Structures are given as C-alpha cells and as structure tokens.
C-alpha cells in the first residue's frame, strides 16, 4: 500500500481512527476524482449510487426550501441516499475545484459491515445534520 495514500486517507476525519488494514480496504474501493468549480456532483431526486468524501476544495449543498450549506475538506456527502435507500435529497455542486473520493453503494455497504468504526464516526455528523434540519 502506498504510504502517501494511507496518509491522505488518515488525514480525513472520518477515517482518522482506522488502522492500516481498514485504510487499505478503503483505498481499494474508493475512486479519486477531480471536478472543476460549478460541476454538479449530486442531483436531487436521482438514485444514490455512492457517497463522496471531500479531500480538497469546497462544495455547496443546495437543500430543499432554498437553504444552501458549504462543505469543506474532510466532510462527506451523498450518504443519506445510501443509508436510507431513497433518492438524493439535495443538489451538491463544486464551489471551487475539488478532489473527492467516491465510494459506490455496494462497496460502502461492505465497508460498513467490515469496518463498523466508519459508521460510528459518521453518526455524530449525521446527528448534527438532523438537528440543524429540525431547527429550520
């Protein structure tokens, strides 16, 4: 396993506490890609094929009702459609040039099964997002 890949994964808060074996699993299923500013990464209403972890740059999450949120490096998006099984609930577009990791639906499910620490790391973020949505 390339030590640079492991360090880049470990720098992402979602994966920071995982051991090298778990990081190697993630590296084996994640696809790294770049997109330019303005590129739509997720479209509301579409079926969720995967989730994304933002490595570099920032995105704007356009929520129903007109509210927009900014997400930066280390944050993830697209997970709700995978966890809940429904369509995408928001539109996500690159505010700047971005570098992301994409993890497909099947790989995501297998990762959560083999590495439940990933799900545990996601829970506080999901809880915060739900609480924020309830106050609007």
DRENTORKOL-3810 file (N, C-alpha, C; in nm, 4 decimals):
REM DRENTORKOL-3810
@n.u->0.0862; n.v->-0.1187; n.w->0.0000; ca.u->0.0000; ca.v->0.0000; ca.w->0.0000; c.u->0.0894; c.v->0.1231; c.w->0.0000
@n.u->0.0581; n.v->0.2159; n.w->-0.0849; ca.u->0.1325; ca.v->0.3402; ca.w->-0.0965; c.u->0.1174; c.v->0.4224; c.w->0.0319
@n.u->0.2281; n.v->0.4566; n.w->0.1006; ca.u->0.2197; ca.v->0.5331; ca.w->0.2247; c.u->0.1527; c.v->0.6692; c.w->0.2072
@n.u->0.1652; n.v->0.7296; n.w->0.0892; ca.u->0.1012; ca.v->0.8587; ca.w->0.0635; c.u->-0.0508; c.v->0.8439; c.w->0.0652
@n.u->-0.1012; n.v->0.7372; n.w->0.0055; ca.u->-0.2459; ca.v->0.7125; ca.w->0.0043; c.u->-0.2966; c.v->0.6939; c.w->0.1473
@n.u->-0.2249; n.v->0.6145; n.w->0.2261; ca.u->-0.2640; ca.v->0.5905; ca.w->0.3658; c.u->-0.2655; c.v->0.7220; c.w->0.4423
@n.u->-0.1612; n.v->0.8061; n.w->0.4260; ca.u->-0.1600; ca.v->0.9344; ca.w->0.4999; c.u->-0.2712; c.v->1.0264; c.w->0.4558
@n.u->-0.3031; n.v->1.0263; n.w->0.3261; ca.u->-0.4128; ca.v->1.1116; ca.w->0.2785; c.u->-0.5462; c.v->1.0641; c.w->0.3344
@n.u->-0.5669; n.v->0.9332; n.w->0.3410; ca.u->-0.6905; ca.v->0.8808; ca.w->0.3995; c.u->-0.6968; c.v->0.9103; c.w->0.5491
@n.u->-0.5861; n.v->0.8925; n.w->0.6183; ca.u->-0.5825; ca.v->0.9167; ca.w->0.7628; c.u->-0.6074; c.v->1.0643; c.w->0.7947
@n.u->-0.5773; n.v->1.1543; n.w->0.7026; ca.u->-0.5997; ca.v->1.2982; ca.w->0.7230; c.u->-0.7477; c.v->1.3347; c.w->0.7168
@n.u->-0.8305; n.v->1.2441; n.w->0.6659; ca.u->-0.9748; ca.v->1.2677; ca.w->0.6589; c.u->-1.0349; c.v->1.2280; c.w->0.7932
@n.u->-1.0993; n.v->1.3198; n.w->0.8636; ca.u->-1.1507; ca.v->1.2890; ca.w->0.9983; c.u->-1.2356; c.v->1.1618; c.w->1.0063
@n.u->-1.3140; n.v->1.1333; n.w->0.9038; ca.u->-1.3979; ca.v->1.0143; ca.w->0.9027; c.u->-1.3159; c.v->0.8859; c.w->0.9145
@n.u->-1.1934; n.v->0.8875; n.w->0.8634; ca.u->-1.1089; ca.v->0.7690; ca.w->0.8613; c.u->-0.9910; c.v->0.7755; c.w->0.9577
@n.u->-0.9766; n.v->0.8840; n.w->1.0307; ca.u->-0.8568; ca.v->0.9102; ca.w->1.1114; c.u->-0.8246; c.v->0.8010; c.w->1.2135
@n.u->-0.9252; n.v->0.7376; n.w->1.2703; ca.u->-0.9019; ca.v->0.6385; ca.w->1.3765; c.u->-0.8875; c.v->0.4961; c.w->1.3251
@n.u->-0.8943; n.v->0.4770; n.w->1.1962; ca.u->-0.8875; ca.v->0.3419; ca.w->1.1408; c.u->-0.7441; c.v->0.2926; c.w->1.1294
@n.u->-0.7256; n.v->0.1613; n.w->1.1401; ca.u->-0.5927; ca.v->0.1038; ca.w->1.1258; c.u->-0.5570; c.v->0.0902; c.w->0.9776
@n.u->-0.4322; n.v->0.0489; n.w->0.9521; ca.u->-0.3847; ca.v->0.0413; ca.w->0.8132; c.u->-0.4632; c.v->-0.0592; c.w->0.7295
@n.u->-0.5082; n.v->-0.1684; n.w->0.7896; ca.u->-0.5864; ca.v->-0.2683; ca.w->0.7166; c.u->-0.7165; c.v->-0.2055; c.w->0.6655
@n.u->-0.7837; n.v->-0.1318; n.w->0.7536; ca.u->-0.9088; ca.v->-0.0670; ca.w->0.7153; c.u->-0.8841; c.v->0.0399; c.w->0.6091
@n.u->-0.7777; n.v->0.1160; n.w->0.6254; ca.u->-0.7449; ca.v->0.2193; ca.w->0.5263; c.u->-0.7127; c.v->0.1562; c.w->0.3912
@n.u->-0.6481; n.v->0.0403; n.w->0.3940; ca.u->-0.6183; ca.v->-0.0301; ca.w->0.2691; c.u->-0.7476; c.v->-0.0762; c.w->0.2018
@n.u->-0.8460; n.v->-0.1196; n.w->0.2817; ca.u->-0.9767; ca.v->-0.1580; ca.w->0.2254; c.u->-1.0423; c.v->-0.0386; c.w->0.1557
@n.u->-1.0387; n.v->0.0760; n.w->0.2217; ca.u->-1.0981; ca.v->0.1967; ca.w->0.1639; c.u->-1.0257; c.v->0.2351; c.w->0.0352
@n.u->-0.8932; n.v->0.2332; n.w->0.0410; ca.u->-0.8142; ca.v->0.2683; ca.w->-0.0773; c.u->-0.8455; c.v->0.1748; c.w->-0.1935
@n.u->-0.8778; n.v->0.0492; n.w->-0.1624; ca.u->-0.9075; ca.v->-0.0481; ca.w->-0.2663; c.u->-1.0413; c.v->-0.0272; c.w->-0.3348
@n.u->-1.1357; n.v->0.0410; n.w->-0.2681; ca.u->-1.2685; ca.v->0.0583; ca.w->-0.3278; c.u->-1.2995; c.v->0.2030; c.w->-0.3666
@n.u->-1.2265; n.v->0.2963; n.w->-0.3120; ca.u->-1.2536; ca.v->0.4378; ca.w->-0.3401; c.u->-1.1888; c.v->0.4794; c.w->-0.4718
@n.u->-1.2597; n.v->0.5642; n.w->-0.5430; ca.u->-1.2074; ca.v->0.6208; ca.w->-0.6669; c.u->-1.1851; c.v->0.7696; c.w->-0.6439
@n.u->-1.0653; n.v->0.8143; n.w->-0.6706; ca.u->-1.0348; ca.v->0.9561; ca.w->-0.6544; c.u->-1.0649; c.v->1.0271; c.w->-0.7862
@n.u->-1.1277; n.v->1.1432; n.w->-0.7764; ca.u->-1.1545; ca.v->1.2204; ca.w->-0.8973; c.u->-1.1509; c.v->1.3688; c.w->-0.8649
@n.u->-1.1365; n.v->1.4473; n.w->-0.9684; ca.u->-1.1359; ca.v->1.5934; ca.w->-0.9552; c.u->-1.2473; c.v->1.6502; c.w->-1.0419
@n.u->-1.3015; n.v->1.7626; n.w->-0.9959; ca.u->-1.4056; ca.v->1.8317; ca.w->-1.0718; c.u->-1.3801; c.v->1.9818; c.w->-1.0607
@n.u->-1.4188; n.v->2.0536; n.w->-1.1634; ca.u->-1.3979; ca.v->2.1988; ca.w->-1.1639; c.u->-1.5137; c.v->2.2691; c.w->-1.0940
@n.u->-1.4903; n.v->2.3944; n.w->-1.0584; ca.u->-1.5941; ca.v->2.4763; ca.w->-0.9944; c.u->-1.7187; c.v->2.4783; c.w->-1.0825
@n.u->-1.8348; n.v->2.4652; n.w->-1.0191; ca.u->-1.9612; ca.v->2.4676; ca.w->-1.0907; c.u->-2.0130; c.v->2.3297; c.w->-1.1285
@n.u->-1.9276; n.v->2.2299; n.w->-1.1274; ca.u->-1.9681; ca.v->2.0944; ca.w->-1.1650; c.u->-2.0678; c.v->2.0395; c.w->-1.0625
@n.u->-2.1787; n.v->1.9823; n.w->-1.1106; ca.u->-2.2782; ca.v->1.9215; ca.w->-1.0214; c.u->-2.2355; c.v->1.7774; c.w->-0.9933
@n.u->-2.2144; n.v->1.7480; n.w->-0.8649; ca.u->-2.1698; ca.v->1.6151; ca.w->-0.8235; c.u->-2.2871; c.v->1.5242; c.w->-0.7875
@n.u->-2.3923; n.v->1.5830; n.w->-0.7325; ca.u->-2.5104; ca.v->1.5087; ca.w->-0.6893; c.u->-2.6329; c.v->1.5903; c.w->-0.7291
@n.u->-2.7319; n.v->1.5243; n.w->-0.7869; ca.u->-2.8547; ca.v->1.5937; ca.w->-0.8266; c.u->-2.9718; c.v->1.5418; c.w->-0.7451
@n.u->-3.0486; n.v->1.6340; n.w->-0.6876; ca.u->-3.1672; ca.v->1.5989; ca.w->-0.6075; c.u->-3.2622; c.v->1.5122; c.w->-0.6890
@n.u->-3.3160; n.v->1.4089; n.w->-0.6252; ca.u->-3.4134; ca.v->1.3219; ca.w->-0.6885; c.u->-3.3552; c.v->1.2000; c.w->-0.7573
@n.u->-3.2258; n.v->1.2017; n.w->-0.7874; ca.u->-3.1643; ca.v->1.0865; ca.w->-0.8525; c.u->-3.1360; c.v->0.9767; c.w->-0.7503
@n.u->-3.1251; n.v->0.8548; n.w->-0.8001; ca.u->-3.0890; ca.v->0.7432; ca.w->-0.7137; c.u->-2.9443; c.v->0.7603; c.w->-0.6689
@n.u->-2.9185; n.v->0.7302; n.w->-0.5431; ca.u->-2.7831; ca.v->0.7420; ca.w->-0.4897; c.u->-2.6984; c.v->0.6226; c.w->-0.5276
@n.u->-2.5956; n.v->0.6456; n.w->-0.6073; ca.u->-2.5069; ca.v->0.5372; ca.w->-0.6494; c.u->-2.3829; c.v->0.5286; c.w->-0.5621
@n.u->-2.3564; n.v->0.6319; n.w->-0.4828; ca.u->-2.2371; ca.v->0.6313; ca.w->-0.3992; c.u->-2.2330; c.v->0.7524; c.w->-0.3088
@n.u->-2.1311; n.v->0.7536; n.w->-0.2239; ca.u->-2.1086; ca.v->0.8695; ca.w->-0.1375; c.u->-1.9731; c.v->0.9281; c.w->-0.1709
@n.u->-1.9506; n.v->1.0490; n.w->-0.1237; ca.u->-1.8287; ca.v->1.1217; ca.w->-0.1558; c.u->-1.7644; c.v->1.1753; c.w->-0.0287
@n.u->-1.6323; n.v->1.1736; n.w->-0.0276; ca.u->-1.5558; ca.v->1.2349; ca.w->0.0808; c.u->-1.4699; c.v->1.3422; c.w->0.0156
@n.u->-1.4876; n.v->1.4648; n.w->0.0612; ca.u->-1.4181; ca.v->1.5788; ca.w->0.0031; c.u->-1.2759; c.v->1.5861; c.w->0.0580
@n.u->-1.1779; n.v->1.5787; n.w->-0.0291; ca.u->-1.0376; ca.v->1.5874; ca.w->0.0111; c.u->-0.9837; c.v->1.7292; c.w->0.0000
@n.u->-1.0243; n.v->1.7993; n.w->-0.1049; ca.u->-0.9708; ca.v->1.9324; ca.w->-0.1323; c.u->-1.0795; c.v->2.0153; c.w->-0.1977
@n.u->-1.0874; n.v->2.1442; n.w->-0.1608; ca.u->-1.1855; ca.v->2.2334; ca.w->-0.2198; c.u->-1.3122; c.v->2.2392; c.w->-0.1365
@n.u->-1.4158; n.v->2.3000; n.w->-0.1936; ca.u->-1.5422; ca.v->2.3109; ca.w->-0.1202; c.u->-1.6601; c.v->2.2915; c.w->-0.2152
@n.u->-1.7718; n.v->2.2490; n.w->-0.1558; ca.u->-1.8945; ca.v->2.2277; ca.w->-0.2309; c.u->-2.0072; c.v->2.3058; c.w->-0.1650
@n.u->-2.1115; n.v->2.3288; n.w->-0.2440; ca.u->-2.2336; ca.v->2.3912; ca.w->-0.1932; c.u->-2.3432; c.v->2.2862; c.w->-0.2007
@n.u->-2.4086; n.v->2.2650; n.w->-0.0872; ca.u->-2.5197; ca.v->2.1704; ca.w->-0.0790; c.u->-2.6484; c.v->2.2525; c.w->-0.0844
@n.u->-2.7231; n.v->2.2400; n.w->-0.1937; ca.u->-2.8498; ca.v->2.3108; ca.w->-0.2106; c.u->-2.9612; c.v->2.2212; c.w->-0.1582
@n.u->-3.0192; n.v->2.2602; n.w->-0.0436; ca.u->-3.1236; ca.v->2.1820; ca.w->0.0211; c.u->-3.2619; c.v->2.2250; c.w->-0.0271
@n.u->-3.3614; n.v->2.1374; n.w->-0.0109; ca.u->-3.4976; ca.v->2.1795; ca.w->-0.0425; c.u->-3.5342; c.v->2.3013; c.w->0.0425
@n.u->-3.6127; n.v->2.3885; n.w->-0.0100; ca.u->-3.6511; ca.v->2.5078; ca.w->0.0640; c.u->-3.5586; c.v->2.6255; c.w->0.0395
@n.u->-3.4562; n.v->2.6062; n.w->-0.0424; ca.u->-3.3700; ca.v->2.7178; ca.w->-0.0791; c.u->-3.2483; c.v->2.7402; c.w->0.0082
@n.u->-3.2316; n.v->2.6640; n.w->0.1148; ca.u->-3.1139; ca.v->2.6819; ca.w->0.2002; c.u->-2.9917; c.v->2.6180; c.w->0.1356
@n.u->-2.8765; n.v->2.6804; n.w->0.1519; ca.u->-2.7516; ca.v->2.6269; ca.w->0.0973; c.u->-2.6481; c.v->2.6169; c.w->0.2092
@n.u->-2.5727; n.v->2.5090; n.w->0.2076; ca.u->-2.4672; ca.v->2.4861; ca.w->0.3058; c.u->-2.3348; c.v->2.4679; c.w->0.2336
@n.u->-2.2281; n.v->2.5089; n.w->0.2980; ca.u->-2.0948; ca.v->2.4859; ca.w->0.2440; c.u->-2.0315; c.v->2.3687; c.w->0.3162
@n.u->-1.9607; n.v->2.2858; n.w->0.2429; ca.u->-1.8863; ca.v->2.1737; ca.w->0.2995; c.u->-1.7428; c.v->2.1843; c.w->0.2490
@n.u->-1.6496; n.v->2.1525; n.w->0.3376; ca.u->-1.5086; ca.v->2.1630; ca.w->0.3023; c.u->-1.4345; c.v->2.0319; c.w->0.3178
@n.u->-1.3034; n.v->2.0378; n.w->0.3058; ca.u->-1.2211; ca.v->1.9174; ca.w->0.3118; c.u->-1.2481; c.v->1.8354; c.w->0.4387
@n.u->-1.2537; n.v->1.7035; n.w->0.4193; ca.u->-1.2780; ca.v->1.6118; ca.w->0.5296; c.u->-1.4241; c.v->1.5791; c.w->0.5504
@n.u->-1.5131; n.v->1.6568; n.w->0.4904; ca.u->-1.6567; ca.v->1.6312; ca.w->0.5075; c.u->-1.7038; c.v->1.5348; c.w->0.3990
@n.u->-1.8176; n.v->1.4724; n.w->0.4246; ca.u->-1.8728; ca.v->1.3763; ca.w->0.3310; c.u->-2.0158; c.v->1.4147; c.w->0.2957
@n.u->-2.0621; n.v->1.3637; n.w->0.1824; ca.u->-2.1991; ca.v->1.3893; ca.w->0.1380; c.u->-2.2428; c.v->1.2750; c.w->0.0472
@n.u->-2.3746; n.v->1.2643; n.w->0.0294; ca.u->-2.4293; ca.v->1.1589; ca.w->-0.0548; c.u->-2.4612; c.v->1.0314; c.w->0.0202
@n.u->-2.4348; n.v->1.0305; n.w->0.1507; ca.u->-2.4533; ca.v->0.9085; ca.w->0.2298; c.u->-2.5995; c.v->0.8801; c.w->0.2617
@n.u->-2.6838; n.v->0.9836; n.w->0.2695; ca.u->-2.8235; ca.v->0.9618; ca.w->0.3096; c.u->-2.8983; c.v->0.8713; c.w->0.2121
@n.u->-2.8763; n.v->0.8896; n.w->0.0840; ca.u->-2.9446; ca.v->0.8056; ca.w->-0.0147; c.u->-2.8980; c.v->0.6606; c.w->-0.0039
@n.u->-2.7758; n.v->0.6398; n.w->0.0415; ca.u->-2.7259; ca.v->0.5035; ca.w->0.0579; c.u->-2.7797; c.v->0.4410; c.w->0.1861
@n.u->-2.7798; n.v->0.5177; n.w->0.2928; ca.u->-2.8262; ca.v->0.4658; ca.w->0.4215; c.u->-2.9773; c.v->0.4488; c.w->0.4240
@n.u->-3.0490; n.v->0.5441; n.w->0.3643; ca.u->-3.1947; ca.v->0.5412; ca.w->0.3682; c.u->-3.2587; c.v->0.4706; c.w->0.2503
@n.u->-3.1847; n.v->0.4536; n.w->0.1433; ca.u->-3.2378; ca.v->0.3844; ca.w->0.0277; c.u->-3.3256; c.v->0.4681; c.w->-0.0633
@n.u->-3.3474; n.v->0.5938; n.w->-0.0303; ca.u->-3.4306; ca.v->0.6791; ca.w->-0.1138; c.u->-3.3485; c.v->0.7574; c.w->-0.2134
@n.u->-3.4147; n.v->0.8481; n.w->-0.2863; ca.u->-3.3428; ca.v->0.9321; ca.w->-0.3827; c.u->-3.2598; c.v->1.0392; c.w->-0.3116
@n.u->-3.1742; n.v->1.1021; n.w->-0.3861; ca.u->-3.0922; ca.v->1.2112; ca.w->-0.3331; c.u->-3.1835; c.v->1.3224; c.w->-0.2823
@n.u->-3.1480; n.v->1.3809; n.w->-0.1687; ca.u->-3.2318; ca.v->1.4842; ca.w->-0.1073; c.u->-3.1802; c.v->1.6253; c.w->-0.1338
@n.u->-3.0613; n.v->1.6369; n.w->-0.1895; ca.u->-3.0030; ca.v->1.7689; ca.w->-0.2131; c.u->-2.9216; c.v->1.7666; c.w->-0.3417
@n.u->-2.8958; n.v->1.8849; n.w->-0.3904; ca.u->-2.8066; ca.v->1.9029; ca.w->-0.5056; c.u->-2.6732; c.v->1.9486; c.w->-0.4484
@n.u->-2.5642; n.v->1.8903; n.w->-0.4960; ca.u->-2.4312; ca.v->1.9285; ca.w->-0.4481; c.u->-2.3480; c.v->1.9674; c.w->-0.5686
@n.u->-2.2924; n.v->2.0888; n.w->-0.5613; ca.u->-2.2088; ca.v->2.1363; ca.w->-0.6717; c.u->-2.0776; c.v->2.1900; c.w->-0.6164
@n.u->-1.9746; n.v->2.1792; n.w->-0.6971; ca.u->-1.8426; ca.v->2.2259; ca.w->-0.6571; c.u->-1.8401; c.v->2.3780; c.w->-0.6548
@n.u->-1.8044; n.v->2.4352; n.w->-0.5395; ca.u->-1.7898; ca.v->2.5809; ca.w->-0.5288; c.u->-1.6531; c.v->2.6231; c.w->-0.5813
@n.u->-1.5557; n.v->2.5351; n.w->-0.5649; ca.u->-1.4203; ca.v->2.5548; ca.w->-0.6149; c.u->-1.3818; c.v->2.4262; c.w->-0.6871
@n.u->-1.2636; n.v->2.4223; n.w->-0.7419; ca.u->-1.2137; ca.v->2.2947; ca.w->-0.7925; c.u->-1.2048; c.v->2.2005; c.w->-0.6725
@n.u->-1.2458; n.v->2.0758; n.w->-0.6901; ca.u->-1.2468; ca.v->1.9803; ca.w->-0.5794; c.u->-1.1740; c.v->1.8518; c.w->-0.6179
@n.u->-1.1255; n.v->1.7836; n.w->-0.5129; ca.u->-1.0762; ca.v->1.6464; ca.w->-0.5257; c.u->-1.1551; c.v->1.5652; c.w->-0.4239
@n.u->-1.2170; n.v->1.4589; n.w->-0.4705; ca.u->-1.3035; ca.v->1.3759; ca.w->-0.3851; c.u->-1.2663; c.v->1.2292; c.w->-0.3971
@n.u->-1.3083; n.v->1.1558; n.w->-0.2972; ca.u->-1.3107; ca.v->1.0105; ca.w->-0.3052; c.u->-1.4556; c.v->0.9708; c.w->-0.3263
@n.u->-1.4817; n.v->0.8838; n.w->-0.4205; ca.u->-1.6157; ca.v->0.8303; ca.w->-0.4428; c.u->-1.6150; c.v->0.6845; c.w->-0.4008
@n.u->-1.7177; n.v->0.6462; n.w->-0.3249; ca.u->-1.7314; ca.v->0.5075; ca.w->-0.2804; c.u->-1.8705; c.v->0.4614; c.w->-0.3230
@n.u->-1.8762; n.v->0.3604; n.w->-0.4077; ca.u->-2.0020; ca.v->0.3102; ca.w->-0.4607; c.u->-2.0897; c.v->0.2449; c.w->-0.3550
@n.u->-2.2175; n.v->0.2329; n.w->-0.3857; ca.u->-2.3180; ca.v->0.1787; ca.w->-0.2935; c.u->-2.2774; c.v->0.0431; c.w->-0.2366
@n.u->-2.2466; n.v->-0.0527; n.w->-0.3209; ca.u->-2.2123; ca.v->-0.1873; ca.w->-0.2747; c.u->-2.0851; c.v->-0.1850; c.w->-0.1899
@n.u->-1.9846; n.v->-0.1125; n.w->-0.2350; ca.u->-1.8590; ca.v->-0.1029; ca.w->-0.1590; c.u->-1.8818; c.v->-0.0356; c.w->-0.0240
@n.u->-1.9673; n.v->0.0670; n.w->-0.0227; ca.u->-1.9998; ca.v->0.1378; ca.w->0.1014; c.u->-2.0631; c.v->0.0414; c.w->0.2021
@n.u->-2.1584; n.v->-0.0383; n.w->0.1565; ca.u->-2.2242; ca.v->-0.1353; ca.w->0.2450; c.u->-2.1232; c.v->-0.2365; c.w->0.2988
@n.u->-2.0350; n.v->-0.2844; n.w->0.2127; ca.u->-1.9340; ca.v->-0.3809; ca.w->0.2568; c.u->-1.8345; c.v->-0.3178; c.w->0.3544
@n.u->-1.7980; n.v->-0.1918; n.w->0.3298; ca.u->-1.7074; ca.v->-0.1223; ca.w->0.4222; c.u->-1.7702; c.v->-0.1089; c.w->0.5608
@n.u->-1.8980; n.v->-0.0690; n.w->0.5642; ca.u->-1.9647; ca.v->-0.0526; ca.w->0.6938; c.u->-1.9765; c.v->-0.1861; c.w->0.7665
@n.u->-1.9957; n.v->-0.2928; n.w->0.6908; ca.u->-2.0052; ca.v->-0.4249; ca.w->0.7523; c.u->-1.8706; c.v->-0.4699; c.w->0.8076
@n.u->-1.7642; n.v->-0.4494; n.w->0.7317; ca.u->-1.6327; ca.v->-0.4959; ca.w->0.7764; c.u->-1.5647; c.v->-0.3971; c.w->0.8710
@n.u->-1.6003; n.v->-0.2700; n.w->0.8628; ca.u->-1.5404; ca.v->-0.1667; ca.w->0.9472; c.u->-1.6494; c.v->-0.0806; c.w->1.0098
@n.u->-1.7193; n.v->-0.1315; n.w->1.1120; ca.u->-1.8278; ca.v->-0.0539; ca.w->1.1732; c.u->-1.7804; c.v->0.0783; c.w->1.2336
@n.u->-1.6507; n.v->0.0918; n.w->1.2548; ca.u->-1.5987; ca.v->0.2194; ca.w->1.3079; c.u->-1.6260; c.v->0.3350; c.w->1.2123
@n.u->-1.6393; n.v->0.3050; n.w->1.0830; ca.u->-1.6724; ca.v->0.4103; ca.w->0.9870; c.u->-1.8133; c.v->0.4613; c.w->1.0158
@n.u->-1.9062; n.v->0.3693; n.w->1.0364; ca.u->-2.0445; ca.v->0.4091; ca.w->1.0684; c.u->-2.0491; c.v->0.4864; c.w->1.1990
@n.u->-1.9736; n.v->0.4410; n.w->1.2981; ca.u->-1.9695; ca.v->0.5094; ca.w->1.4279; c.u->-1.9149; c.v->0.6515; c.w->1.4106
@n.u->-1.8142; n.v->0.6687; n.w->1.3259; ca.u->-1.7581; ca.v->0.8019; ca.w->1.3013; c.u->-1.8571; c.v->0.8916; c.w->1.2280
@n.u->-1.9459; n.v->0.8332; n.w->1.1481; ca.u->-2.0449; ca.v->0.9107; ca.w->1.0734; c.u->-2.1595; c.v->0.9581; c.w->1.1616
@n.u->-2.1916; n.v->0.8846; n.w->1.2671; ca.u->-2.3096; ca.v->0.9130; ca.w->1.3483; c.u->-2.3148; c.v->1.0548; c.w->1.4053
@n.u->-2.2079; n.v->1.1070; n.w->1.4679; ca.u->-2.2186; ca.v->1.2442; ca.w->1.5207; c.u->-2.2462; c.v->1.3479; c.w->1.4128
@n.u->-2.1891; n.v->1.3282; n.w->1.2951; ca.u->-2.2120; ca.v->1.4223; ca.w->1.1850; c.u->-2.3573; c.v->1.4140; c.w->1.1398
@n.u->-2.4073; n.v->1.2924; n.w->1.1247; ca.u->-2.5470; ca.v->1.2747; ca.w->1.0833; c.u->-2.6425; c.v->1.3317; c.w->1.1869
@n.u->-2.6137; n.v->1.3104; n.w->1.3140; ca.u->-2.6989; ca.v->1.3642; ca.w->1.4213; c.u->-2.6997; c.v->1.5174; c.w->1.4176
@n.u->-2.5821; n.v->1.5769; n.w->1.3958; ca.u->-2.5742; ca.v->1.7231; ca.w->1.3869; c.u->-2.6544; c.v->1.7760; c.w->1.2686
@n.u->-2.6450; n.v->1.7061; n.w->1.1556; ca.u->-2.7185; ca.v->1.7485; ca.w->1.0371; c.u->-2.8685; c.v->1.7381; c.w->1.0588
@n.u->-2.9138; n.v->1.6314; n.w->1.1241; ca.u->-3.0570; ca.v->1.6169; ca.w->1.1548; c.u->-3.1040; c.v->1.7265; c.w->1.2492
@n.u->-3.0241; n.v->1.7563; n.w->1.3517; ca.u->-3.0612; ca.v->1.8622; ca.w->1.4468; c.u->-3.0676; c.v->1.9971; c.w->1.3769
@n.u->-2.9720; n.v->2.0247; n.w->1.2891; ca.u->-2.9720; ca.v->2.1503; ca.w->1.2134; c.u->-3.0969; c.v->2.1595; c.w->1.1249
@n.u->-3.1353; n.v->2.0491; n.w->1.0630; ca.u->-3.2525; ca.v->2.0497; ca.w->0.9759; c.u->-3.3808; c.v->2.0702; c.w->1.0556
@n.u->-3.3843; n.v->2.0196; n.w->1.1784; ca.u->-3.5035; ca.v->2.0320; ca.w->1.2618; c.u->-3.5245; c.v->2.1753; c.w->1.3129
@n.u->-3.4177; n.v->2.2532; n.w->1.3185; ca.u->-3.4288; ca.v->2.3904; ca.w->1.3700; c.u->-3.4655; c.v->2.4893; c.w->1.2612
@n.u->-3.4707; n.v->2.4437; n.w->1.1376; ca.u->-3.5046; ca.v->2.5358; ca.w->1.0279; c.u->-3.6533; c.v->2.5460; c.w->1.0085
END
